[in-house]
Structures are given as C-alpha cells and as structure tokens.
Amino acid sequence: MSSPRHVQPNLTFIDLFAGAGGISLGFQRAGFRPLAAYENWEPAVRSYRLNHGDHVHQVSIDAELDAPAARVVVGGPPCQGFSSAGMRRPGDARNTLVGEFGRLIARLKPDAFVFENVEGFLTSADGLFVFELLEPLIAAGYRIHLRKINAANYGVPQHRKRVVGIGGLGWDPSFPEPTHAAFGAPGAHRSNHNGLQPTPTLGEALATLHAADCEAGPAGLTDNVRRTLNGDDLKRAQLLMPGQWMRDLPEALWHESYRRRAFRRVMDGTPTEKRGGAPAGIRRLRADQPSKAITGGALRDFIHPTEHRQLTLRECASLQTFPSDFEFYGSESERMQLIGNAVPPVLAEALANSLKRDLTEKRTRNPCGALLSFRPTCASAMSPVLERVTQRIEERFGSLSGQQALAFA
C-alpha cells in the first residue's frame, strides 16, 4: 500500500462505520493520524485490520462508544436503507444510524467532521435523515456545508454521485473545489471549471493492473480472476458495443428482472421518459470515459470495455482508487460489497487536504451553529421530492439564497 505523507501528530481522526478503510486511507495519505476505527461487520473489520492495523474495534455504533478525543471524526453510516441502487426501505433500522452519527459527534465535539453518503440520502423518507443528521450538529455549534458531488470531479475514474457534509465546531470550514473536469455522463459539465485536467478514464485506471488471470490462485481468493461467460451471457456480451446496455439488446435476451422493471415509473410519479426510468441491467463500459459508479453489484452489471467478460474484483477496486496491494477479506460477494460501499481513497484524500489546510490556519470563531451551504444538485431542475426537502431545509435552517444560510441558534 502506498505510503502516507509525513504524519502531523496533532492532526488526529477516528473513523465511524469504517468499512474496509477507504476514508482512513485517504486521511492517512494526507498526513492525519488514526486513533481508532469502529465497524460492526466482520469482513470489514478484518479487511481494515489487514491494511491499517489493530486500532479498529468491532462494535455496534449505536452503543455508547468510549472513543478517544480526536481533532476530526469521519464516517459514512450504512446506506442500504435508502440507496437508489437497491430497494428503498424507509423503515430499515440502519437508517437511524445517520442520527446516531450526528448525536455521537455532538457528544464527542471534535474540531471538525466529514460525512459521506449516497445521493438517495437527501430524499429518502421526504428528507427525514437530512434533519436527523443536521439538527443535533447545528444545535451543538457546528457550521456545515452539505453538498452533492461527483467523485469524478476529484480525480476518481468513475461517475459516483455522493452527498458530502463538512462541519467545523464554531468555525467555517472550506469545501474543496473540484480538481478535475468530468465528462462522459449527462450533466457532468455543470460542475466543471475551466482549465482543470480531465478525469482519468476507465482505460487509464485499468492500465496500471496486470492482465486478469484465467483462474483463481491456490487459495481461491485471487481478486483479479477473469471468468469466461457462456450461453446467453456470452451472446449479450458479444452484441453489446461500448456504452450500450440491456435496452440495446434484442428483447429475447433481456433479463427477466429487467423486463419487469423496464417501464416502471419513479416513486414520485414522474414519467420514466422524463426522469429515472428502467435500470440499465448489464452494460458494456467505455474505456475512453470514466466508469459508471462501482457498487456491490458491479460484477453482475458491468462488462469489460474490450473483452467479453465481467470486471474482476481488482479492477473494481482500482476504479475505486484502492492501491493494488490493498487486501479485502471475505467471500467474493463480501469483498465486492466492501469495495462498492467504500469511499474512494482519492476522494477522501481531497477532503482531508482541504480540512488540513483549515485546521492549520487561523480561523474566525463563531459560536452559532449554521448550515453554511446546501447544494443538493447541479442540475437545472429538481424532482418534486427534492424541491420539498429543500423548502423544508430553508424553512428550518434559514434562507439559503446565494448558498448562504442564516445562523441557527
């Protein structure tokens, strides 16, 4: 694993809902020192320990943690309850962990925090979880930016839309500016800045890897295994050109699950031809563009851009910007879930570098908590549910005109 920069002893952090340690890796690369990490899932705990050391603890996060005092708390509470990549479960008990995250930070009172989650976090249950996050933190005196970003704008070779929150206790943190110009997806240009280098492509990301193996190694756990397709799966791969997906195949080759959902309407009633619509099913990726988002279903959903096969675990990890020597523990499905759920280390490093500059510079103090900015979309229009959530946030936390909020006492 690549070495971190010079560690600054006073820049410490703890990682909640640590997973395999994508955020931790990014923060360590930026010079932060980890004090502790907390995770409940055994494959994640063992993966974290393989790569980062013994400071990880297997606990239930909703327990009363005896956490050490750190300058920064980072984390991404489990998103399965409201991920748009899967079934939405508003009653999923894991959703309440967003509130636990906010309440724990309010109790520990670090100088700053970083929060990351899927874009569905903004609209699930009509914005309930946004309020569960913000209310205890703003009441405790945190001044917060909450924005939807595309990881491709920070050098990650995939279009990965996520919600990032950054807060400072009694001071105004910065929000990192994009470092790369994204391309190859609808609306990607809206977040671009003139003169930025283009986001790395899928082909560039995979070029650093050795060719995929034909079979697993002696332990059966080689991550770069090339699996041969056959039957209808091979026919689909042979017909799909780069950038094409299930709808471009003859209907006889559609997956039954795709056929059932092909004409669905999104939950707020917007016609599919205007927003949302059918899932992509399988898709052949393009080597000359950033990848589509790597999720826990990437092995099932994506076809290699030039070969008639699925991606390998190691290729997915590379698109998530994990180094080639980063180890993942568990079955194939567990390792893929760890990879797909992770915060890309390159994105985490960009967030950490911005926060490091803030923490090492003189800051103007302001004891009143506030929502400094709320940017839920870069699109020119919002869905009805996002409009409702935004209006409720404006009413609760002050006017957001010009992206500046009134202080909330």
C-alpha positions in Angstrom: 0.0 0.0 0.0 1.3 3.5 -0.9 3.0 5.4 2.0 1.2 8.3 3.7 2.7 11.7 3.7 4.5 13.0 6.8 2.1 12.4 9.7 1.3 15.5 11.7 0.8 14.3 15.3 -1.8 17.0 16.2 -4.0 16.0 13.2 -5.9 13.0 14.6 -9.1 11.3 13.5 -11.4 8.5 14.3 -13.4 6.6 11.6 -17.0 5.6 12.3 -18.7 2.9 10.1 -15.1 2.4 8.8 -15.8 -0.4 6.3 -12.5 -1.6 4.7 -11.0 1.8 5.4 -11.3 3.9 2.2 -11.7 7.2 4.2 -9.0 6.2 6.6 -6.6 5.6 3.8 -7.3 9.0 2.2 -6.9 10.8 5.5 -3.6 9.0 6.3 -2.2 9.9 2.9 -2.9 13.5 3.7 -0.9 13.3 7.0 -3.7 12.6 9.5 -3.0 10.0 12.3 -5.8 7.5 13.1 -6.6 7.0 16.7 -9.5 4.5 16.3 -11.9 3.0 13.9 -15.3 1.4 14.6 -17.2 -1.2 12.5 -19.7 -3.9 13.1 -19.3 -6.2 10.1 -16.7 -9.0 10.5 -15.4 -8.9 6.9 -14.9 -5.1 7.1 -13.2 -5.3 10.5 -10.7 -8.0 9.2 -10.1 -6.0 6.0 -9.4 -2.9 7.9 -7.0 -4.7 10.2 -5.2 -6.2 7.3 -4.5 -2.8 5.8 -4.4 -0.3 8.7 -3.6 -2.1 11.9 -5.2 -3.1 15.2 -6.8 0.2 16.1 -10.1 -1.0 14.6 -12.9 -2.1 17.0 -15.8 -4.4 16.2 -18.7 -2.7 18.0 -22.3 -1.6 17.4 -22.1 2.1 16.6 -25.3 2.8 18.4 -23.6 1.7 21.6 -22.0 4.3 23.9 -18.6 4.4 22.4 -15.6 5.1 24.7 -13.9 6.9 21.8 -10.6 8.9 22.2 -10.6 12.6 21.7 -9.7 13.4 18.1 -9.5 16.6 16.0 -11.7 15.1 13.3 -14.5 12.4 13.1 -15.2 10.9 9.7 -17.7 8.3 8.5 -20.4 7.1 6.2 -23.3 5.5 8.0 -24.7 2.4 6.2 -26.7 3.5 3.2 -28.6 0.3 2.3 -31.8 1.6 3.7 -32.0 4.4 1.1 -29.6 3.6 -1.7 -31.0 4.3 -5.1 -29.0 1.3 -6.4 -31.2 -1.1 -4.5 -34.7 -1.4 -2.9 -35.6 1.6 -0.8 -36.6 0.6 2.8 -37.6 3.7 4.7 -38.2 1.6 7.8 -34.8 0.0 7.7 -33.3 0.2 11.2 -29.9 1.0 9.7 -31.3 4.4 8.6 -31.3 5.6 12.2 -27.5 5.3 12.3 -27.4 8.6 10.5 -28.9 10.1 13.6 -26.5 8.2 15.8 -23.6 9.6 13.8 -24.8 13.1 14.3 -25.5 12.6 18.0 -22.2 11.0 18.6 -20.3 13.9 17.0 -22.3 16.3 19.1 -21.2 14.4 22.2 -17.5 14.0 21.3 -17.2 17.6 20.0 -14.3 17.2 17.6 -13.0 20.3 15.8 -14.4 19.0 12.6 -16.3 16.2 10.9 -16.7 14.7 7.5 -19.9 12.8 6.5 -20.4 10.8 3.2 -23.4 9.0 1.9 -25.4 8.1 -1.3 -27.5 10.7 -3.1 -30.7 9.0 -2.0 -29.9 10.2 1.5 -31.3 13.6 0.5 -34.8 12.5 -0.5 -35.5 9.2 1.4 -38.5 9.5 3.7 -39.0 13.0 2.5 -35.7 14.3 3.9 -36.1 12.8 7.3 -32.4 11.6 7.5 -31.1 15.0 6.5 -32.7 16.5 9.5 -31.6 13.6 11.7 -28.0 14.5 10.7 -28.2 18.3 10.8 -30.3 19.1 13.9 -28.0 17.7 16.6 -24.9 19.0 14.9 -26.2 22.6 14.3 -27.6 22.7 17.9 -24.1 21.7 19.1 -22.5 24.6 17.3 -21.3 23.1 14.0 -21.1 25.2 10.9 -21.8 22.9 8.0 -21.6 22.5 4.2 -23.9 19.7 2.8 -23.5 19.2 -0.9 -23.9 16.5 -3.6 -20.8 16.0 -5.5 -19.5 13.8 -8.3 -16.3 11.9 -7.3 -15.1 12.2 -10.9 -14.5 15.9 -10.2 -11.9 14.9 -7.6 -9.9 12.5 -9.8 -11.8 9.3 -9.2 -12.2 7.4 -12.6 -15.9 6.9 -12.2 -19.1 8.9 -12.1 -20.0 8.5 -8.5 -22.6 10.9 -7.1 -22.4 11.2 -3.3 -23.5 13.6 -0.6 -20.7 15.1 1.5 -21.0 17.0 4.7 -18.2 19.0 6.3 -18.6 20.8 9.6 -16.4 22.9 11.9 -17.2 23.4 15.6 -17.6 27.2 15.9 -15.7 28.0 12.7 -16.4 28.0 9.0 -14.8 25.1 7.1 -13.9 25.2 3.4 -15.5 22.9 0.9 -12.8 21.5 -1.5 -13.0 22.8 -5.1 -13.1 20.3 -8.0 -9.6 19.2 -9.2 -10.8 17.5 -12.4 -13.2 18.2 -15.3 -15.7 15.3 -15.5 -17.0 14.1 -18.9 -18.9 11.2 -20.4 -22.2 11.4 -18.4 -25.2 13.7 -18.7 -24.8 16.9 -16.8 -21.1 16.2 -15.9 -20.1 19.5 -17.4 -22.1 21.5 -14.9 -19.6 21.0 -12.1 -16.5 21.6 -14.3 -14.2 24.5 -14.0 -12.2 25.9 -16.9 -8.6 24.7 -17.1 -8.9 21.6 -15.0 -7.3 18.4 -16.2 -9.8 15.7 -17.4 -10.9 13.0 -15.0 -8.9 9.7 -15.6 -10.7 7.2 -17.8 -11.6 3.6 -17.1 -8.9 2.5 -19.5 -6.2 4.6 -17.8 -7.2 3.3 -14.4 -7.1 -0.4 -15.5 -3.8 0.1 -17.4 -1.9 0.0 -14.2 -3.0 -3.5 -13.4 -1.6 -6.8 -14.6 -3.7 -8.7 -17.1 -6.6 -10.6 -15.5 -5.8 -14.2 -14.5 -7.6 -17.1 -16.1 -8.3 -18.8 -12.8 -8.0 -18.3 -9.1 -4.8 -18.9 -7.3 -4.1 -21.7 -4.8 -6.2 -20.1 -2.0 -9.1 -19.5 -4.4 -9.2 -15.8 -3.4 -7.3 -14.1 -6.2 -9.0 -10.8 -6.8 -8.0 -10.4 -10.5 -9.8 -13.5 -11.8 -11.1 -13.4 -15.4 -14.3 -15.5 -15.6 -15.4 -16.8 -19.0 -19.0 -16.1 -20.0 -21.1 -18.7 -21.8 -24.7 -19.2 -23.1 -26.9 -16.2 -23.2 -24.5 -14.2 -21.1 -21.8 -14.6 -23.8 -24.3 -13.7 -26.5 -25.2 -10.5 -24.7 -21.6 -9.5 -24.3 -20.8 -10.2 -28.0 -23.7 -8.0 -29.1 -23.1 -5.0 -26.8 -20.9 -2.2 -28.1 -19.1 0.1 -25.6 -21.6 2.3 -23.9 -24.6 0.1 -24.7 -26.8 -1.6 -22.2 -29.7 -4.0 -21.9 -32.2 -1.9 -23.8 -29.9 -2.1 -26.9 -30.2 -5.9 -27.0 -33.0 -7.9 -28.6 -35.8 -8.4 -26.1 -35.3 -12.1 -26.2 -32.0 -11.5 -24.4 -33.4 -9.2 -21.7 -33.0 -10.4 -18.2 -36.5 -11.2 -16.7 -35.8 -8.8 -13.8 -35.0 -6.0 -16.4 -38.2 -6.8 -18.4 -40.4 -6.5 -15.3 -38.9 -3.0 -14.4 -38.4 -1.7 -18.0 -41.4 0.6 -17.9 -41.6 1.4 -14.2 -42.3 4.9 -13.0 -40.2 6.6 -10.3 -41.7 6.8 -6.9 -42.7 10.4 -7.1 -44.8 9.8 -10.2 -42.6 11.5 -12.8 -42.9 9.6 -16.1 -39.9 7.4 -16.9 -39.3 9.2 -20.2 -38.7 12.4 -18.3 -36.7 11.1 -15.3 -35.4 7.9 -13.9 -36.8 5.0 -15.9 -35.6 1.5 -16.4 -32.5 0.2 -14.7 -29.6 -0.3 -17.1 -29.3 -4.1 -16.5 -25.9 -5.2 -17.8 -23.8 -2.5 -19.5 -20.6 -2.6 -21.5 -18.4 0.1 -20.2 -16.3 2.5 -22.3 -12.5 2.6 -21.9 -12.3 6.3 -23.1 -14.6 7.6 -20.3 -14.8 7.4 -16.6 -16.6 4.3 -15.4 -20.2 4.2 -14.2 -20.4 4.0 -10.4 -18.9 0.9 -8.8 -21.4 -0.6 -6.4 -21.8 -4.0 -4.8 -23.4 -5.2 -8.0 -20.6 -4.2 -10.3 -19.5 -7.8 -11.1 -23.1 -8.6 -12.2 -23.8 -5.3 -14.0 -20.7 -4.4 -16.0 -19.0 -5.9 -19.0 -15.3 -5.1 -19.7 -14.9 -2.5 -22.4 -12.9 -4.6 -24.8 -13.2 -8.2 -23.6 -16.3 -10.5 -23.4 -16.2 -10.8 -19.7 -17.2 -9.1 -16.4 -14.9 -6.9 -14.5 -12.7 -8.5 -11.8 -12.7 -7.6 -8.1 -9.3 -6.0 -8.5 -10.4 -3.9 -11.5 -13.4 -2.7 -9.5 -11.0 -1.8 -6.6 -8.8 0.1 -9.0 -11.7 2.1 -10.2 -12.4 2.9 -6.6 -8.8 4.1 -6.4 -7.6 1.5 -4.0 -3.9 0.6 -4.5 -3.1 -2.8 -5.9 -1.7 -4.2 -2.6 -4.9 -3.3 -0.6 -6.4 -6.5 0.7 -10.1 -7.4 1.1 -11.2 -10.2 3.3 -14.2 -12.5 2.8 -16.2 -14.3 0.2 -16.4 -12.9 -3.3 -19.7 -11.2 -2.6 -18.5 -9.8 0.7 -15.3 -8.4 -0.9 -17.3 -6.8 -3.7 -19.7 -5.3 -1.1 -16.7 -3.8 0.7 -15.3 -2.4 -2.5 -18.6 -1.0 -3.7 -19.5 0.6 -0.3 -16.2 2.3 0.2 -15.4 6.0 -0.1 -12.7 6.2 -2.8 -9.4 7.0 -1.1 -8.6 9.6 -3.7 -11.8 11.5 -2.9 -11.1 11.1 0.9 -7.6 12.5 0.4 -9.0 15.6 -1.3 -11.4 16.1 1.5 -8.6 15.6 4.1 -6.3 18.0 2.4 -8.9 20.7 2.4 -9.6 20.1 6.1 -5.9 20.0 6.9 -5.4 23.5 5.5 -8.4 24.8 7.5 -7.1 23.2 10.8 -3.6 24.6 10.4 -4.6 28.1 9.6 -6.0 30.8 11.9 -9.8 30.7 11.9 -12.5 33.2 12.8 -14.7 31.8 15.5 -18.5 31.9 15.5 -20.3 30.0 18.3 -23.6 29.8 16.5 -24.2 26.6 14.5 -25.3 27.1 10.9 -25.9 25.4 7.6 -23.5 27.4 5.5 -24.4 25.8 2.2 -26.8 23.3 0.8 -26.3 22.2 -2.8 -28.4 19.1 -3.4 -28.0 19.1 -7.2 -26.1 20.6 -10.1 -29.0 20.0 -12.5 -31.2 22.9 -13.8 -34.3 21.4 -12.2 -35.2 19.3 -9.1 -37.5 16.4 -8.7 -40.7 17.2 -6.7 -39.5 15.4 -3.6 -36.1 17.2 -3.7 -38.0 20.6 -4.0 -40.0 19.7 -0.9 -36.9 18.8 1.1 -35.0 21.9 0.0 -38.0 24.1 1.0 -38.2 22.4 4.4 -34.5 22.9 5.0 -34.8 26.6 4.0 -37.6 27.0 6.5 -35.8 25.2 9.3 -32.3 26.5 8.9 -32.7 29.9 7.3 -32.7 31.4 3.9 -30.3 29.7 1.5 -30.3 32.5 -1.0 -26.9 32.7 -2.6 -25.9 29.4 -0.9 -25.6 31.2 2.5 -27.7 30.2 5.4 -28.7 32.2 8.5 -27.2 31.0 11.7 -29.3 28.6 13.7 -29.1 29.1 17.4 
